[in-house]
Amino acid sequence: MPVALIVDDNDGNRKLARDLLSGAGFRTLEAATGAEAIALASEHEPDVVLMDIAMPVMDGIQATRAIRDEVPRARVVMVTGSAATDDVSRARSAGASAYVTKDQIARDLVRAILDAATV
């Protein structure tokens, strides 16, 4: 069973992602901060990481870089409210495999995760 790590400081967003991913056959782990995400990724080596950009303590860009260094095979899907070109560019530079805005989440998230996991 593939493993997905959901990283978002918003409980509701994590629950929505957990419900979608569980229904798609993923075992899920959750973190509310970038630092928690790095620790969980190092321990569990997830197949896919759903990463919010804007979080307290450590943002998703920093956490993505660290996770990709620790678990190079993990594919990171940025899930964020921003569609700004600069954010997309920074996410890609940090090692994100895909970028999904939160308004696309219900429609496109599972497809983006599955695509990223098979890269």
Helices and strands as residue ranges (DSSP letters): E 3-7, H 11-23, E 27-31, H 34-44, E 48-51, H 60-70, E 75-80, H 85-94, E 96-101, G 102-104, H 105-117
